[in-house]
């Protein structure tokens, strides 16, 4: 399976599709398909980009 989050860059804001209670997190890094995100309610989480498609958050 391809990396579903290849476009994510540090500083972008995202939510986890199955963990909405984690809040809106900020991407810290995206290296080799592993995305590190700092979520306000879950802390720093490393996500396998080929398994979970994070949802980008765009402020108006």
N, C-alpha and C positions, 0 to 999 in steps of 0.2 A: 504494500500500500504506500502511496506517496505521502509526503509531508503535507498535511492539510493546513499548516501554519507558516509556510515558507516566507510569506510576505510580512510577518510580524517583525518589528524592530524594537530595540530598547526605547522605552518611553511611551510606547503605545499602551492604550488602556483596553482591557479585555474582561469578559466574564466567562466563567466556566459553565457550559451548557447544562450540566447535571448537578451543579453546586451553587445555585443562585445566592444562597445564604452567605457565601464567602465574600460577596460584594464585588465591586469593580477593582480589579487588580492592575498593576503596572508591570509591563514586560521589562525584565532586567537583562535578559540575554536570550539569544536564539542560536545555538551552536549545535550543528550536526543533528538537527531535528529534535533536540531537547530544549524546551522553552522554560526558563525560570521566570516565575511571576510572583510578585509580592502582593498578596491579597490582604485587605484590612482585617478580615475575620479569621483567616487561616494561616497567615504568615507567608513565608517563602515556600513555594511549591514548584517542583520540577515536573513538567508534563511532557510525555512522549508525543511529539507532534504528529506521528503517523496513526495514533489511536484516538486522540481527542481533538476536535475542531473547536478551538476557542472562538468566542464571538467578539469581534472588535466593537468598541464603544466610541462613537464619534460625538463630540459635544457640538451643539448648534452654534 
